[in-house]
Amino acid sequence: MQNIHRIAKPLLALLILPSLMACSNLSQRQQNAAIGAGVGAIGGSILTGGSTLGTLGGAAIGGVIGHGSTGSKR
């Protein structure tokens, strides 16, 4: 069990890295939609106690809101 915990963090970081690099060629609006979907999924999951429908609904609503926002470029 100790060995699993020792290699879990580096393995998780290695698995997340390609997903972060995949967003580099997206437009600002697409990046906002992806971030909104992620935040919405987490929020929907928390608010509904881990319900699949709540998670998917939160992701959909967050994606739409993120796509509609332009962000502030000052």
PDB file of N, H, CA, C and O in Angstrom:
ATOM      1  N   MET A   1       0.813  -1.186   0.000  1.00  0.00           N
ATOM      2  CA  MET A   1       0.000   0.000   0.000  1.00  0.00           C
ATOM      3  C   MET A   1       0.863   1.259   0.000  1.00  0.00           C
ATOM      4  O   MET A   1       0.507   2.255  -0.631  1.00  0.00           O
ATOM      5  N   GLN A   2       1.978   1.222   0.692  1.00  0.00           N
ATOM      6  H   GLN A   2       2.268   0.414   1.205  1.00  0.00           H
ATOM      7  CA  GLN A   2       2.888   2.362   0.761  1.00  0.00           C
ATOM      8  C   GLN A   2       3.441   2.695  -0.631  1.00  0.00           C
ATOM      9  O   GLN A   2       3.585   3.867  -0.980  1.00  0.00           O
ATOM     10  N   ASN A   3       3.747   1.670  -1.416  1.00  0.00           N
ATOM     11  H   ASN A   3       3.630   0.718  -1.133  1.00  0.00           H
ATOM     12  CA  ASN A   3       4.287   1.899  -2.759  1.00  0.00           C
ATOM     13  C   ASN A   3       3.264   2.545  -3.683  1.00  0.00           C
ATOM     14  O   ASN A   3       3.615   3.362  -4.535  1.00  0.00           O
ATOM     15  N   ILE A   4       2.017   2.180  -3.515  1.00  0.00           N
ATOM     16  H   ILE A   4       1.732   1.516  -2.823  1.00  0.00           H
ATOM     17  CA  ILE A   4       0.969   2.762  -4.351  1.00  0.00           C
ATOM     18  C   ILE A   4       0.849   4.256  -4.085  1.00  0.00           C
ATOM     19  O   ILE A   4       0.736   5.043  -5.025  1.00  0.00           O
ATOM     20  N   HIS A   5       0.872   4.652  -2.834  1.00  0.00           N
ATOM     21  H   HIS A   5       0.964   4.012  -2.070  1.00  0.00           H
ATOM     22  CA  HIS A   5       0.778   6.071  -2.489  1.00  0.00           C
ATOM     23  C   HIS A   5       2.012   6.841  -2.967  1.00  0.00           C
ATOM     24  O   HIS A   5       1.903   8.015  -3.320  1.00  0.00           O
ATOM     25  N   ARG A   6       3.148   6.216  -2.983  1.00  0.00           N
ATOM     26  H   ARG A   6       3.237   5.262  -2.696  1.00  0.00           H
ATOM     27  CA  ARG A   6       4.381   6.893  -3.378  1.00  0.00           C
ATOM     28  C   ARG A   6       4.400   7.186  -4.875  1.00  0.00           C
ATOM     29  O   ARG A   6       4.929   8.217  -5.291  1.00  0.00           O
ATOM     30  N   ILE A   7       3.836   6.302  -5.688  1.00  0.00           N
ATOM     31  H   ILE A   7       3.407   5.465  -5.351  1.00  0.00           H
ATOM     32  CA  ILE A   7       3.873   6.527  -7.137  1.00  0.00           C
ATOM     33  C   ILE A   7       2.581   7.125  -7.675  1.00  0.00           C
ATOM     34  O   ILE A   7       2.509   7.456  -8.859  1.00  0.00           O
ATOM     35  N   ALA A   8       1.564   7.269  -6.840  1.00  0.00           N
ATOM     36  H   ALA A   8       1.623   7.000  -5.879  1.00  0.00           H
ATOM     37  CA  ALA A   8       0.276   7.783  -7.315  1.00  0.00           C
ATOM     38  C   ALA A   8       0.368   9.243  -7.749  1.00  0.00           C
ATOM     39  O   ALA A   8      -0.163   9.598  -8.801  1.00  0.00           O
ATOM     40  N   LYS A   9       1.021  10.091  -6.973  1.00  0.00           N
ATOM     41  H   LYS A   9       1.453   9.803  -6.119  1.00  0.00           H
ATOM     42  CA  LYS A   9       1.087  11.514  -7.318  1.00  0.00           C
ATOM     43  C   LYS A   9       1.849  11.774  -8.612  1.00  0.00           C
ATOM     44  O   LYS A   9       1.334  12.496  -9.465  1.00  0.00           O
ATOM     45  N   PRO A  10       3.052  11.224  -8.806  1.00  0.00           N
ATOM     46  CA  PRO A  10       3.719  11.457 -10.081  1.00  0.00           C
ATOM     47  C   PRO A  10       2.947  10.883 -11.272  1.00  0.00           C
ATOM     48  O   PRO A  10       2.946  11.469 -12.355  1.00  0.00           O
ATOM     49  N   LEU A  11       2.297   9.747 -11.070  1.00  0.00           N
ATOM     50  H   LEU A  11       2.298   9.271 -10.190  1.00  0.00           H
ATOM     51  CA  LEU A  11       1.526   9.144 -12.146  1.00  0.00           C
ATOM     52  C   LEU A  11       0.325  10.017 -12.491  1.00  0.00           C
ATOM     53  O   LEU A  11       0.013  10.199 -13.668  1.00  0.00           O
ATOM     54  N   LEU A  12      -0.343  10.553 -11.494  1.00  0.00           N
ATOM     55  H   LEU A  12      -0.090  10.405 -10.538  1.00  0.00           H
ATOM     56  CA  LEU A  12      -1.470  11.441 -11.729  1.00  0.00           C
ATOM     57  C   LEU A  12      -1.028  12.707 -12.468  1.00  0.00           C
ATOM     58  O   LEU A  12      -1.706  13.154 -13.393  1.00  0.00           O
ATOM     59  N   ALA A  13       0.085  13.271 -12.068  1.00  0.00           N
ATOM     60  H   ALA A  13       0.635  12.908 -11.316  1.00  0.00           H
ATOM     61  CA  ALA A  13       0.606  14.454 -12.752  1.00  0.00           C
ATOM     62  C   ALA A  13       0.945  14.147 -14.204  1.00  0.00           C
ATOM     63  O   ALA A  13       0.704  14.968 -15.090  1.00  0.00           O
ATOM     64  N   LEU A  14       1.501  12.975 -14.446  1.00  0.00           N
ATOM     65  H   LEU A  14       1.697  12.309 -13.727  1.00  0.00           H
ATOM     66  CA  LEU A  14       1.846  12.568 -15.805  1.00  0.00           C
ATOM     67  C   LEU A  14       0.602  12.375 -16.658  1.00  0.00           C
ATOM     68  O   LEU A  14       0.622  12.664 -17.855  1.00  0.00           O
ATOM     69  N   LEU A  15      -0.464  11.897 -16.068  1.00  0.00           N
ATOM     70  H   LEU A  15      -0.481  11.663 -15.096  1.00  0.00           H
ATOM     71  CA  LEU A  15      -1.697  11.683 -16.817  1.00  0.00           C
ATOM     72  C   LEU A  15      -2.455  12.982 -17.074  1.00  0.00           C
ATOM     73  O   LEU A  15      -3.160  13.090 -18.077  1.00  0.00           O
ATOM     74  N   ILE A  16      -2.324  13.959 -16.196  1.00  0.00           N
ATOM     75  H   ILE A  16      -1.751  13.871 -15.381  1.00  0.00           H
ATOM     76  CA  ILE A  16      -3.028  15.230 -16.365  1.00  0.00           C
ATOM     77  C   ILE A  16      -2.306  16.145 -17.360  1.00  0.00           C
ATOM     78  O   ILE A  16      -2.950  16.964 -18.015  1.00  0.00           O
ATOM     79  N   LEU A  17      -1.019  16.023 -17.479  1.00  0.00           N
ATOM     80  H   LEU A  17      -0.496  15.358 -16.946  1.00  0.00           H
ATOM     81  CA  LEU A  17      -0.231  16.917 -18.331  1.00  0.00           C
ATOM     82  C   LEU A  17      -0.729  16.978 -19.777  1.00  0.00           C
ATOM     83  O   LEU A  17      -0.874  18.085 -20.296  1.00  0.00           O
ATOM     84  N   PRO A  18      -1.000  15.869 -20.458  1.00  0.00           N
ATOM     85  CA  PRO A  18      -1.488  15.976 -21.843  1.00  0.00           C
ATOM     86  C   PRO A  18      -2.820  16.705 -21.963  1.00  0.00           C
ATOM     87  O   PRO A  18      -3.054  17.400 -22.952  1.00  0.00           O
ATOM     88  N   SER A  19      -3.690  16.560 -20.981  1.00  0.00           N
ATOM     89  H   SER A  19      -3.500  15.996 -20.178  1.00  0.00           H
ATOM     90  CA  SER A  19      -4.971  17.264 -21.062  1.00  0.00           C
ATOM     91  C   SER A  19      -4.782  18.769 -20.920  1.00  0.00           C
ATOM     92  O   SER A  19      -5.538  19.540 -21.511  1.00  0.00           O
ATOM     93  N   LEU A  20      -3.803  19.195 -20.162  1.00  0.00           N
ATOM     94  H   LEU A  20      -3.189  18.569 -19.682  1.00  0.00           H
ATOM     95  CA  LEU A  20      -3.533  20.629 -20.046  1.00  0.00           C
ATOM     96  C   LEU A  20      -2.902  21.171 -21.323  1.00  0.00           C
ATOM     97  O   LEU A  20      -3.208  22.287 -21.743  1.00  0.00           O
ATOM     98  N   MET A  21      -2.033  20.397 -21.933  1.00  0.00           N
ATOM     99  H   MET A  21      -1.784  19.490 -21.592  1.00  0.00           H
ATOM    100  CA  MET A  21      -1.380  20.841 -23.162  1.00  0.00           C
ATOM    101  C   MET A  21      -2.343  20.846 -24.346  1.00  0.00           C
ATOM    102  O   MET A  21      -2.108  21.558 -25.322  1.00  0.00           O
ATOM    103  N   ALA A  22      -3.407  20.077 -24.282  1.00  0.00           N
ATOM    104  H   ALA A  22      -3.598  19.498 -23.490  1.00  0.00           H
ATOM    105  CA  ALA A  22      -4.360  20.007 -25.382  1.00  0.00           C
ATOM    106  C   ALA A  22      -5.114  21.320 -25.560  1.00  0.00           C
ATOM    107  O   ALA A  22      -5.638  21.576 -26.644  1.00  0.00           O
ATOM    108  N   CYS A  23      -5.183  22.136 -24.559  1.00  0.00           N
ATOM    109  H   CYS A  23      -4.757  21.929 -23.679  1.00  0.00           H
ATOM    110  CA  CYS A  23      -5.924  23.401 -24.631  1.00  0.00           C
ATOM    111  C   CYS A  23      -5.086  24.546 -25.195  1.00  0.00           C
ATOM    112  O   CYS A  23      -5.597  25.658 -25.326  1.00  0.00           O
ATOM    113  N   SER A  24      -3.841  24.315 -25.527  1.00  0.00           N
ATOM    114  H   SER A  24      -3.426  23.411 -25.421  1.00  0.00           H
ATOM    115  CA  SER A  24      -2.970  25.415 -25.940  1.00  0.00           C
ATOM    116  C   SER A  24      -3.362  26.014 -27.284  1.00  0.00           C
ATOM    117  O   SER A  24      -3.110  27.197 -27.518  1.00  0.00           O
ATOM    118  N   ASN A  25      -3.973  25.230 -28.181  1.00  0.00           N
ATOM    119  H   ASN A  25      -4.178  24.270 -27.991  1.00  0.00           H
ATOM    120  CA  ASN A  25      -4.305  25.776 -29.494  1.00  0.00           C
ATOM    121  C   ASN A  25      -5.780  26.146 -29.621  1.00  0.00           C
ATOM    122  O   ASN A  25      -6.257  26.390 -30.729  1.00  0.00           O
ATOM    123  N   LEU A  26      -6.506  26.192 -28.512  1.00  0.00           N
ATOM    124  H   LEU A  26      -6.119  25.994 -27.612  1.00  0.00           H
ATOM    125  CA  LEU A  26      -7.904  26.583 -28.532  1.00  0.00           C
ATOM    126  C   LEU A  26      -8.025  28.102 -28.496  1.00  0.00           C
ATOM    127  O   LEU A  26      -7.146  28.799 -27.990  1.00  0.00           O
ATOM    128  N   SER A  27      -9.131  28.601 -29.043  1.00  0.00           N
ATOM    129  H   SER A  27      -9.846  28.035 -29.454  1.00  0.00           H
ATOM    130  CA  SER A  27      -9.384  30.032 -28.955  1.00  0.00           C
ATOM    131  C   SER A  27      -9.741  30.386 -27.514  1.00  0.00           C
ATOM    132  O   SER A  27      -9.994  29.502 -26.696  1.00  0.00           O
ATOM    133  N   GLN A  28      -9.760  31.657 -27.216  1.00  0.00           N
ATOM    134  H   GLN A  28      -9.555  32.375 -27.881  1.00  0.00           H
ATOM    135  CA  GLN A  28     -10.080  32.102 -25.862  1.00  0.00           C
ATOM    136  C   GLN A  28     -11.491  31.674 -25.475  1.00  0.00           C
ATOM    137  O   GLN A  28     -11.728  31.284 -24.332  1.00  0.00           O
ATOM    138  N   ARG A  29     -12.414  31.742 -26.402  1.00  0.00           N
ATOM    139  H   ARG A  29     -12.221  32.059 -27.331  1.00  0.00           H
ATOM    140  CA  ARG A  29     -13.804  31.356 -26.135  1.00  0.00           C
ATOM    141  C   ARG A  29     -13.905  29.864 -25.858  1.00  0.00           C
ATOM    142  O   ARG A  29     -14.655  29.450 -24.975  1.00  0.00           O
ATOM    143  N   GLN A  30     -13.158  29.050 -26.603  1.00  0.00           N
ATOM    144  H   GLN A  30     -12.549  29.387 -27.320  1.00  0.00           H
ATOM    145  CA  GLN A  30     -13.171  27.606 -26.373  1.00  0.00           C
ATOM    146  C   GLN A  30     -12.544  27.258 -25.026  1.00  0.00           C
ATOM    147  O   GLN A  30     -13.017  26.361 -24.328  1.00  0.00           O
ATOM    148  N   GLN A  31     -11.484  27.966 -24.666  1.00  0.00           N
ATOM    149  H   GLN A  31     -11.100  28.694 -25.234  1.00  0.00           H
ATOM    150  CA  GLN A  31     -10.866  27.737 -23.361  1.00  0.00           C
ATOM    151  C   GLN A  31     -11.833  28.105 -22.245  1.00  0.00           C
ATOM    152  O   GLN A  31     -11.929  27.388 -21.249  1.00  0.00           O
ATOM    153  N   ASN A  32     -12.552  29.213 -22.398  1.00  0.00           N
ATOM    154  H   ASN A  32     -12.475  29.796 -23.207  1.00  0.00           H
ATOM    155  CA  ASN A  32     -13.531  29.620 -21.392  1.00  0.00           C
ATOM    156  C   ASN A  32     -14.637  28.571 -21.256  1.00  0.00           C
ATOM    157  O   ASN A  32     -15.088  28.280 -20.148  1.00  0.00           O
ATOM    158  N   ALA A  33     -15.070  28.007 -22.381  1.00  0.00           N
ATOM    159  H   ALA A  33     -14.704  28.243 -23.281  1.00  0.00           H
ATOM    160  CA  ALA A  33     -16.115  26.985 -22.339  1.00  0.00           C
ATOM    161  C   ALA A  33     -15.613  25.732 -21.629  1.00  0.00           C
ATOM    162  O   ALA A  33     -16.347  25.137 -20.840  1.00  0.00           O
ATOM    163  N   ALA A  34     -14.383  25.325 -21.896  1.00  0.00           N
ATOM    164  H   ALA A  34     -13.787  25.808 -22.537  1.00  0.00           H
ATOM    165  CA  ALA A  34     -13.822  24.135 -21.247  1.00  0.00           C
ATOM    166  C   ALA A  34     -13.667  24.353 -19.737  1.00  0.00           C
ATOM    167  O   ALA A  34     -13.991  23.470 -18.943  1.00  0.00           O
ATOM    168  N   ILE A  35     -13.182  25.508 -19.355  1.00  0.00           N
ATOM    169  H   ILE A  35     -12.919  26.225 -20.000  1.00  0.00           H
ATOM    170  CA  ILE A  35     -13.031  25.814 -17.932  1.00  0.00           C
ATOM    171  C   ILE A  35     -14.401  25.888 -17.266  1.00  0.00           C
ATOM    172  O   ILE A  35     -14.582  25.376 -16.161  1.00  0.00           O
ATOM    173  N   GLY A  36     -15.360  26.518 -17.926  1.00  0.00           N
ATOM    174  H   GLY A  36     -15.213  26.933 -18.824  1.00  0.00           H
ATOM    175  CA  GLY A  36     -16.711  26.604 -17.380  1.00  0.00           C
ATOM    176  C   GLY A  36     -17.343  25.235 -17.215  1.00  0.00           C
ATOM    177  O   GLY A  36     -18.030  24.985 -16.223  1.00  0.00           O
ATOM    178  N   ALA A  37     -17.122  24.346 -18.170  1.00  0.00           N
ATOM    179  H   ALA A  37     -16.565  24.548 -18.975  1.00  0.00           H
ATOM    180  CA  ALA A  37     -17.670  22.989 -18.070  1.00  0.00           C
ATOM    181  C   ALA A  37     -17.048  22.232 -16.900  1.00  0.00           C
ATOM    182  O   ALA A  37     -17.740  21.510 -16.183  1.00  0.00           O
ATOM    183  N   GLY A  38     -15.755  22.399 -16.713  1.00  0.00           N
ATOM    184  H   GLY A  38     -15.193  22.986 -17.296  1.00  0.00           H
ATOM    185  CA  GLY A  38     -15.087  21.729 -15.593  1.00  0.00           C
ATOM    186  C   GLY A  38     -15.568  22.232 -14.245  1.00  0.00           C
ATOM    187  O   GLY A  38     -15.856  21.446 -13.342  1.00  0.00           O
ATOM    188  N   VAL A  39     -15.653  23.536 -14.119  1.00  0.00           N
ATOM    189  H   VAL A  39     -15.419  24.174 -14.853  1.00  0.00           H
ATOM    190  CA  VAL A  39     -16.117  24.129 -12.856  1.00  0.00           C
ATOM    191  C   VAL A  39     -17.584  23.784 -12.621  1.00  0.00           C
ATOM    192  O   VAL A  39     -17.985  23.500 -11.492  1.00  0.00           O
ATOM    193  N   GLY A  40     -18.379  23.810 -13.683  1.00  0.00           N
ATOM    194  H   GLY A  40     -18.053  24.041 -14.600  1.00  0.00           H
ATOM    195  CA  GLY A  40     -19.790  23.473 -13.554  1.00  0.00           C
ATOM    196  C   GLY A  40     -19.993  22.022 -13.152  1.00  0.00           C
ATOM    197  O   GLY A  40     -20.879  21.715 -12.355  1.00  0.00           O
ATOM    198  N   ALA A  41     -19.177  21.126 -13.699  1.00  0.00           N
ATOM    199  H   ALA A  41     -18.457  21.375 -14.347  1.00  0.00           H
ATOM    200  CA  ALA A  41     -19.285  19.705 -13.342  1.00  0.00           C
ATOM    201  C   ALA A  41     -18.960  19.493 -11.871  1.00  0.00           C
ATOM    202  O   ALA A  41     -19.646  18.739 -11.181  1.00  0.00           O
ATOM    203  N   ILE A  42     -17.929  20.147 -11.401  1.00  0.00           N
ATOM    204  H   ILE A  42     -17.372  20.759 -11.962  1.00  0.00           H
ATOM    205  CA  ILE A  42     -17.570  20.023  -9.985  1.00  0.00           C
ATOM    206  C   ILE A  42     -18.673  20.603  -9.106  1.00  0.00           C
ATOM    207  O   ILE A  42     -19.067  19.994  -8.111  1.00  0.00           O
ATOM    208  N   GLY A  43     -19.168  21.780  -9.477  1.00  0.00           N
ATOM    209  H   GLY A  43     -18.848  22.274 -10.285  1.00  0.00           H
ATOM    210  CA  GLY A  43     -20.233  22.396  -8.699  1.00  0.00           C
ATOM    211  C   GLY A  43     -21.511  21.576  -8.708  1.00  0.00           C
ATOM    212  O   GLY A  43     -22.151  21.413  -7.669  1.00  0.00           O
ATOM    213  N   GLY A  44     -21.886  21.060  -9.867  1.00  0.00           N
ATOM    214  H   GLY A  44     -21.366  21.193 -10.711  1.00  0.00           H
ATOM    215  CA  GLY A  44     -23.080  20.236  -9.955  1.00  0.00           C
ATOM    216  C   GLY A  44     -22.957  18.960  -9.158  1.00  0.00           C
ATOM    217  O   GLY A  44     -23.923  18.510  -8.544  1.00  0.00           O
ATOM    218  N   SER A  45     -21.777  18.376  -9.164  1.00  0.00           N
ATOM    219  H   SER A  45     -20.992  18.742  -9.663  1.00  0.00           H
ATOM    220  CA  SER A  45     -21.546  17.158  -8.391  1.00  0.00           C
ATOM    221  C   SER A  45     -21.646  17.431  -6.894  1.00  0.00           C
ATOM    222  O   SER A  45     -22.229  16.643  -6.149  1.00  0.00           O
ATOM    223  N   ILE A  46     -21.079  18.540  -6.462  1.00  0.00           N
ATOM    224  H   ILE A  46     -20.606  19.180  -7.067  1.00  0.00           H
ATOM    225  CA  ILE A  46     -21.129  18.885  -5.040  1.00  0.00           C
ATOM    226  C   ILE A  46     -22.556  19.200  -4.601  1.00  0.00           C
ATOM    227  O   ILE A  46     -22.999  18.750  -3.544  1.00  0.00           O
ATOM    228  N   LEU A  47     -23.268  19.969  -5.407  1.00  0.00           N
ATOM    229  H   LEU A  47     -22.908  20.335  -6.266  1.00  0.00           H
ATOM    230  CA  LEU A  47     -24.617  20.384  -5.022  1.00  0.00           C
ATOM    231  C   LEU A  47     -25.607  19.224  -5.002  1.00  0.00           C
ATOM    232  O   LEU A  47     -26.569  19.248  -4.234  1.00  0.00           O
ATOM    233  N   THR A  48     -25.383  18.211  -5.836  1.00  0.00           N
ATOM    234  H   THR A  48     -24.601  18.192  -6.459  1.00  0.00           H
ATOM    235  CA  THR A  48     -26.334  17.098  -5.905  1.00  0.00           C
ATOM    236  C   THR A  48     -25.828  15.855  -5.201  1.00  0.00           C
ATOM    237  O   THR A  48     -26.438  14.793  -5.319  1.00  0.00           O
ATOM    238  N   GLY A  49     -24.741  15.959  -4.480  1.00  0.00           N
ATOM    239  H   GLY A  49     -24.245  16.822  -4.385  1.00  0.00           H
ATOM    240  CA  GLY A  49     -24.226  14.811  -3.741  1.00  0.00           C
ATOM    241  C   GLY A  49     -23.617  13.737  -4.617  1.00  0.00           C
ATOM    242  O   GLY A  49     -23.658  12.559  -4.263  1.00  0.00           O
ATOM    243  N   GLY A  50     -23.058  14.110  -5.739  1.00  0.00           N
ATOM    244  H   GLY A  50     -23.024  15.067  -6.027  1.00  0.00           H
ATOM    245  CA  GLY A  50     -22.393  13.151  -6.613  1.00  0.00           C
ATOM    246  C   GLY A  50     -23.297  12.541  -7.665  1.00  0.00           C
ATOM    247  O   GLY A  50     -22.911  11.564  -8.307  1.00  0.00           O
ATOM    248  N   SER A  51     -24.472  13.077  -7.857  1.00  0.00           N
ATOM    249  H   SER A  51     -24.786  13.870  -7.335  1.00  0.00           H
ATOM    250  CA  SER A  51     -25.410  12.564  -8.856  1.00  0.00           C
ATOM    251  C   SER A  51     -24.843  12.749 -10.272  1.00  0.00           C
ATOM    252  O   SER A  51     -24.282  13.796 -10.598  1.00  0.00           O
ATOM    253  N   THR A  52     -24.999  11.726 -11.090  1.00  0.00           N
ATOM    254  H   THR A  52     -25.454  10.876 -10.825  1.00  0.00           H
ATOM    255  CA  THR A  52     -24.514  11.808 -12.470  1.00  0.00           C
ATOM    256  C   THR A  52     -25.249  12.899 -13.234  1.00  0.00           C
ATOM    257  O   THR A  52     -24.632  13.673 -13.967  1.00  0.00           O
ATOM    258  N   LEU A  53     -26.540  12.960 -13.068  1.00  0.00           N
ATOM    259  H   LEU A  53     -27.041  12.332 -12.472  1.00  0.00           H
ATOM    260  CA  LEU A  53     -27.334  13.972 -13.755  1.00  0.00           C
ATOM    261  C   LEU A  53     -26.939  15.385 -13.315  1.00  0.00           C
ATOM    262  O   LEU A  53     -26.866  16.295 -14.141  1.00  0.00           O
ATOM    263  N   GLY A  54     -26.688  15.563 -12.036  1.00  0.00           N
ATOM    264  H   GLY A  54     -26.748  14.824 -11.365  1.00  0.00           H
ATOM    265  CA  GLY A  54     -26.255  16.867 -11.536  1.00  0.00           C
ATOM    266  C   GLY A  54     -24.890  17.262 -12.072  1.00  0.00           C
ATOM    267  O   GLY A  54     -24.651  18.427 -12.387  1.00  0.00           O
ATOM    268  N   THR A  55     -23.990  16.281 -12.173  1.00  0.00           N
ATOM    269  H   THR A  55     -24.184  15.334 -11.917  1.00  0.00           H
ATOM    270  CA  THR A  55     -22.660  16.547 -12.711  1.00  0.00           C
ATOM    271  C   THR A  55     -22.736  16.937 -14.182  1.00  0.00           C
ATOM    272  O   THR A  55     -22.115  17.913 -14.603  1.00  0.00           O
ATOM    273  N   LEU A  56     -23.497  16.171 -14.963  1.00  0.00           N
ATOM    274  H   LEU A  56     -24.001  15.378 -14.620  1.00  0.00           H
ATOM    275  CA  LEU A  56     -23.622  16.475 -16.394  1.00  0.00           C
ATOM    276  C   LEU A  56     -24.366  17.791 -16.629  1.00  0.00           C
ATOM    277  O   LEU A  56     -24.016  18.563 -17.521  1.00  0.00           O
ATOM    278  N   GLY A  57     -25.392  18.032 -15.821  1.00  0.00           N
ATOM    279  H   GLY A  57     -25.676  17.405 -15.096  1.00  0.00           H
ATOM    280  CA  GLY A  57     -26.114  19.297 -15.942  1.00  0.00           C
ATOM    281  C   GLY A  57     -25.239  20.487 -15.591  1.00  0.00           C
ATOM    282  O   GLY A  57     -25.282  21.514 -16.269  1.00  0.00           O
ATOM    283  N   GLY A  58     -24.451  20.356 -14.543  1.00  0.00           N
ATOM    284  H   GLY A  58     -24.416  19.522 -13.992  1.00  0.00           H
ATOM    285  CA  GLY A  58     -23.536  21.429 -14.169  1.00  0.00           C
ATOM    286  C   GLY A  58     -22.486  21.682 -15.241  1.00  0.00           C
ATOM    287  O   GLY A  58     -22.123  22.827 -15.509  1.00  0.00           O
ATOM    288  N   ALA A  59     -22.002  20.606 -15.851  1.00  0.00           N
ATOM    289  H   ALA A  59     -22.297  19.676 -15.633  1.00  0.00           H
ATOM    290  CA  ALA A  59     -21.014  20.760 -16.924  1.00  0.00           C
ATOM    291  C   ALA A  59     -21.624  21.469 -18.129  1.00  0.00           C
ATOM    292  O   ALA A  59     -20.991  22.332 -18.738  1.00  0.00           O
ATOM    293  N   ALA A  60     -22.852  21.101 -18.463  1.00  0.00           N
ATOM    294  H   ALA A  60     -23.366  20.401 -17.968  1.00  0.00           H
ATOM    295  CA  ALA A  60     -23.508  21.737 -19.612  1.00  0.00           C
ATOM    296  C   ALA A  60     -23.762  23.218 -19.356  1.00  0.00           C
ATOM    297  O   ALA A  60     -23.484  24.058 -20.212  1.00  0.00           O
ATOM    298  N   ILE A  61     -24.284  23.530 -18.190  1.00  0.00           N
ATOM    299  H   ILE A  61     -24.509  22.847 -17.495  1.00  0.00           H
ATOM    300  CA  ILE A  61     -24.576  24.928 -17.861  1.00  0.00           C
ATOM    301  C   ILE A  61     -23.285  25.737 -17.762  1.00  0.00           C
ATOM    302  O   ILE A  61     -23.216  26.861 -18.259  1.00  0.00           O
ATOM    303  N   GLY A  62     -22.262  25.169 -17.124  1.00  0.00           N
ATOM    304  H   GLY A  62     -22.318  24.255 -16.721  1.00  0.00           H
ATOM    305  CA  GLY A  62     -20.979  25.863 -17.019  1.00  0.00           C
ATOM    306  C   GLY A  62     -20.320  26.083 -18.371  1.00  0.00           C
ATOM    307  O   GLY A  62     -19.706  27.124 -18.604  1.00  0.00           O
ATOM    308  N   GLY A  63     -20.446  25.108 -19.261  1.00  0.00           N
ATOM    309  H   GLY A  63     -20.945  24.262 -19.072  1.00  0.00           H
ATOM    310  CA  GLY A  63     -19.881  25.263 -20.605  1.00  0.00           C
ATOM    311  C   GLY A  63     -20.557  26.375 -21.383  1.00  0.00           C
ATOM    312  O   GLY A  63     -19.897  27.151 -22.074  1.00  0.00           O
ATOM    313  N   VAL A  64     -21.880  26.454 -21.269  1.00  0.00           N
ATOM    314  H   VAL A  64     -22.417  25.824 -20.707  1.00  0.00           H
ATOM    315  CA  VAL A  64     -22.618  27.510 -21.970  1.00  0.00           C
ATOM    316  C   VAL A  64     -22.253  28.878 -21.404  1.00  0.00           C
ATOM    317  O   VAL A  64     -22.035  29.826 -22.159  1.00  0.00           O
ATOM    318  N   ILE A  65     -22.185  28.980 -20.091  1.00  0.00           N
ATOM    319  H   ILE A  65     -22.362  28.210 -19.479  1.00  0.00           H
ATOM    320  CA  ILE A  65     -21.815  30.260 -19.478  1.00  0.00           C
ATOM    321  C   ILE A  65     -20.376  30.628 -19.840  1.00  0.00           C
ATOM    322  O   ILE A  65     -20.092  31.783 -20.158  1.00  0.00           O
ATOM    323  N   GLY A  66     -19.474  29.656 -19.794  1.00  0.00           N
ATOM    324  H   GLY A  66     -19.705  28.718 -19.536  1.00  0.00           H
ATOM    325  CA  GLY A  66     -18.083  29.928 -20.148  1.00  0.00           C
ATOM    326  C   GLY A  66     -17.925  30.339 -21.597  1.00  0.00           C
ATOM    327  O   GLY A  66     -17.104  31.199 -21.915  1.00  0.00           O
ATOM    328  N   HIS A  67     -18.712  29.726 -22.486  1.00  0.00           N
ATOM    329  H   HIS A  67     -19.379  29.027 -22.228  1.00  0.00           H
ATOM    330  CA  HIS A  67     -18.637  30.078 -23.908  1.00  0.00           C
ATOM    331  C   HIS A  67     -19.140  31.491 -24.150  1.00  0.00           C
ATOM    332  O   HIS A  67     -18.645  32.194 -25.032  1.00  0.00           O
ATOM    333  N   GLY A  68     -20.111  31.896 -23.377  1.00  0.00           N
ATOM    334  H   GLY A  68     -20.513  31.326 -22.662  1.00  0.00           H
ATOM    335  CA  GLY A  68     -20.677  33.237 -23.549  1.00  0.00           C
ATOM    336  C   GLY A  68     -19.829  34.338 -22.952  1.00  0.00           C
ATOM    337  O   GLY A  68     -19.965  35.500 -23.335  1.00  0.00           O
ATOM    338  N   SER A  69     -18.951  33.992 -22.016  1.00  0.00           N
ATOM    339  H   SER A  69     -18.841  33.048 -21.705  1.00  0.00           H
ATOM    340  CA  SER A  69     -18.132  35.029 -21.394  1.00  0.00           C
ATOM    341  C   SER A  69     -16.900  35.296 -22.234  1.00  0.00           C
ATOM    342  O   SER A  69     -16.338  34.389 -22.848  1.00  0.00           O
ATOM    343  N   THR A  70     -16.494  36.537 -22.254  1.00  0.00           N
ATOM    344  H   THR A  70     -16.951  37.275 -21.756  1.00  0.00           H
ATOM    345  CA  THR A  70     -15.315  36.903 -23.038  1.00  0.00           C
ATOM    346  C   THR A  70     -14.095  37.108 -22.170  1.00  0.00           C
ATOM    347  O   THR A  70     -12.975  37.172 -22.676  1.00  0.00           O
ATOM    348  N   GLY A  71     -14.300  37.211 -20.856  1.00  0.00           N
ATOM    349  H   GLY A  71     -15.210  37.159 -20.445  1.00  0.00           H
ATOM    350  CA  GLY A  71     -13.172  37.464 -19.970  1.00  0.00           C
ATOM    351  C   GLY A  71     -12.747  38.913 -20.067  1.00  0.00           C
ATOM    352  O   GLY A  71     -13.191  39.635 -20.961  1.00  0.00           O
ATOM    353  N   SER A  72     -11.901  39.341 -19.166  1.00  0.00           N
ATOM    354  H   SER A  72     -11.541  38.755 -18.441  1.00  0.00           H
ATOM    355  CA  SER A  72     -11.457  40.734 -19.199  1.00  0.00           C
ATOM    356  C   SER A  72     -10.011  40.768 -19.663  1.00  0.00           C
ATOM    357  O   SER A  72      -9.131  40.149 -19.065  1.00  0.00           O
ATOM    358  N   LYS A  73      -9.790  41.493 -20.725  1.00  0.00           N
ATOM    359  H   LYS A  73     -10.504  41.995 -21.212  1.00  0.00           H
ATOM    360  CA  LYS A  73      -8.444  41.681 -21.274  1.00  0.00           C
ATOM    361  C   LYS A  73      -8.083  43.142 -21.098  1.00  0.00           C
ATOM    362  O   LYS A  73      -8.389  43.976 -21.950  1.00  0.00           O
ATOM    363  N   ARG A  74      -7.434  43.446 -19.990  1.00  0.00           N
ATOM    364  H   ARG A  74      -7.185  42.769 -19.297  1.00  0.00           H
ATOM    365  CA  ARG A  74      -7.061  44.845 -19.738  1.00  0.00           C
ATOM    366  C   ARG A  74      -5.595  44.998 -19.760  1.00  0.00           C
ATOM    367  O   ARG A  74      -5.086  46.103 -19.569  1.00  0.00           O
TER     368      ARG A  74
END
